[in-house]
Amino acid sequence: MPPLYLADRQLVADASSLLHVFGAFAADEAALRADRSRSVGNVIHFCRWRQIERLVRVLATDQPLGTLH
């Protein structure tokens, strides 16, 4: 997995909120919100929701990420 970029701490709060409300479907909800933003031409929110989608997928996995020492 490529490195995860977090623009601000609000992304973590939004990802956590989506996980709380949507559970296993939180990443799908973030992807839908990104698609809606793209369809109305809002590139900034599109990128933001894609970052949240990636973060939700990372938070939802039990697998270790990166190198283990």
Protein Blocks (a to p, Z undefined) as FASTA:
>chain_A
ZZdddfbfklmmmmmmmmmmnmmmmmmmmmmmmmmmmmnopaklmmmmmmmmmmmmmmmp
cbdehjdZZ
